[in-house]
Amino acid sequence: MLRSFTLSIILLLLLVSCSGTTIKSEYQSLKGASWHKKDTITFNFSELDTIEKHNIFINVRNDQNYPYSNLFLITELNYPNGDVVKDTLEYTMALPDGTWLGKGKGSLKESKLWFRENIVFPSSGVYTLQIVHAMRKNGSIPGVVDLEGITDVGFQIEKNKQ
């Protein structure tokens, strides 16, 4: 009786953990909750369905030391065939009153930011996503050297539910 109950619980946990649409997810922690402007965060991924559509997200964790209400990122997605797609993206991180938009309790918030929607990975092989921050202070041409308050940066690939 106890054995069948334990087996049932294990099967239930496996079903729940496998029912999501997340295909890949990975994070990199930043040393000292500071992101140097020359530090490129790189993710490599492969073994993706080359027919189905996917959504890609950039996940950012920040603490109360993050001094801005937005975040500028420069991304580069390298395909196995040599194609490269480079973008400069802006994300809103807080409301005008300073309330963080990310999820989480306490001082650490996690934001799931849209990167690509309905993307089909056309060929098998290794894809590389590179991310650097492009933050600047108003009226200042040089970028922020050490961006405080970002603790982790990640990416997530999900099957498109449509």
C-alpha positions in Angstrom: 0.0 0.0 0.0 2.8 2.5 1.0 4.8 1.4 -2.0 1.9 2.0 -4.5 1.2 5.4 -2.8 4.9 6.5 -3.2 4.9 5.3 -6.8 1.7 7.3 -7.5 3.3 10.5 -6.0 6.4 10.0 -8.1 4.4 9.6 -11.3 2.3 12.6 -10.4 5.4 14.7 -9.9 6.8 13.5 -13.2 3.6 14.4 -15.1 3.4 17.9 -13.5 7.1 18.6 -14.2 6.8 17.5 -17.8 3.5 19.3 -18.6 5.1 22.7 -19.2 6.1 24.2 -22.5 9.6 25.1 -21.6 12.2 23.5 -23.9 15.4 25.1 -22.6 16.2 27.4 -19.7 19.5 28.6 -18.3 20.9 31.3 -16.1 24.3 32.9 -15.5 24.9 34.7 -12.2 26.8 38.0 -12.2 29.6 38.5 -9.8 28.7 40.9 -7.0 25.4 41.9 -8.6 27.2 44.1 -11.1 27.3 43.7 -14.9 30.4 45.2 -16.5 29.7 46.8 -19.9 32.3 44.5 -21.6 30.9 41.3 -20.1 29.1 39.4 -22.8 26.7 36.7 -21.5 26.7 33.8 -23.8 24.4 30.8 -24.1 24.7 27.9 -26.5 21.8 25.6 -27.3 21.0 22.9 -29.8 18.7 19.9 -30.3 15.7 22.0 -31.1 12.6 21.1 -33.2 13.2 22.5 -36.7 9.5 22.6 -37.6 7.5 23.9 -34.7 7.3 27.6 -33.7 9.0 28.7 -30.4 9.1 31.8 -28.2 12.4 33.0 -26.7 12.6 35.1 -23.5 15.4 36.8 -21.8 15.1 36.4 -18.0 16.6 39.1 -15.7 16.9 39.0 -12.0 17.4 42.3 -10.2 17.6 43.5 -6.7 16.7 46.8 -5.0 20.1 48.3 -6.1 19.1 48.5 -9.7 18.9 52.3 -10.3 16.9 52.5 -13.5 13.3 51.9 -14.6 14.3 50.4 -17.9 17.0 48.1 -19.3 18.7 48.4 -22.7 20.3 45.2 -24.1 22.1 44.4 -27.3 21.5 40.8 -28.4 23.1 38.7 -31.1 21.6 35.4 -32.1 24.0 33.3 -34.2 22.5 30.5 -36.3 24.4 27.2 -37.2 24.6 28.3 -40.9 26.4 31.5 -40.0 23.4 33.9 -40.1 23.4 36.5 -37.4 20.5 38.6 -36.1 21.6 41.6 -33.9 19.1 43.8 -32.0 19.1 46.6 -29.5 16.2 46.1 -27.2 14.6 48.2 -24.4 12.6 46.7 -21.6 10.5 48.5 -18.9 11.6 47.2 -15.5 9.5 49.4 -13.1 6.4 51.5 -13.1 6.7 55.3 -12.9 6.1 55.1 -9.1 9.2 52.8 -8.8 7.2 49.5 -8.3 9.2 46.7 -9.9 7.4 44.8 -12.7 9.1 41.5 -12.1 7.8 38.6 -10.0 9.2 37.6 -6.6 9.0 38.4 -3.0 11.4 40.6 -1.1 14.2 42.5 -2.8 14.8 40.1 -5.7 12.6 40.4 -8.7 12.6 38.2 -11.9 11.5 39.6 -15.2 10.6 37.4 -18.2 11.2 39.6 -21.2 10.0 38.8 -24.8 12.9 38.3 -27.2 11.6 36.4 -30.2 8.1 35.3 -30.9 7.0 32.5 -33.3 10.6 31.7 -34.3 11.4 28.5 -36.2 14.9 27.1 -35.8 15.5 26.3 -39.5 18.4 23.9 -39.1 19.9 21.6 -36.5 23.2 22.5 -34.9 24.4 24.9 -32.2 22.8 28.3 -31.8 24.5 31.0 -29.8 22.7 33.9 -27.9 25.0 36.7 -26.7 23.7 39.5 -24.5 25.4 42.7 -23.3 23.9 45.7 -21.5 23.8 49.1 -23.3 22.8 51.3 -20.4 23.7 55.0 -20.4 22.9 57.9 -18.1 20.7 60.7 -19.6 22.9 63.1 -21.5 26.0 60.9 -21.3 27.6 59.3 -24.3 29.8 56.8 -22.5 27.9 53.7 -21.3 27.5 52.7 -17.6 30.6 50.7 -16.9 29.3 48.6 -14.0 25.5 48.2 -14.0 24.5 47.6 -10.4 21.6 45.5 -9.3 21.4 42.8 -12.0 22.1 39.5 -10.3 21.4 36.9 -13.0 20.7 36.8 -16.7 19.1 33.9 -18.5 17.1 32.8 -21.5 14.2 30.5 -21.9 12.8 28.8 -25.0 9.2 27.7 -25.0 7.0 25.9 -27.5 4.5 28.3 -29.0 1.1 27.3 -27.7 -0.8 28.4 -30.8 
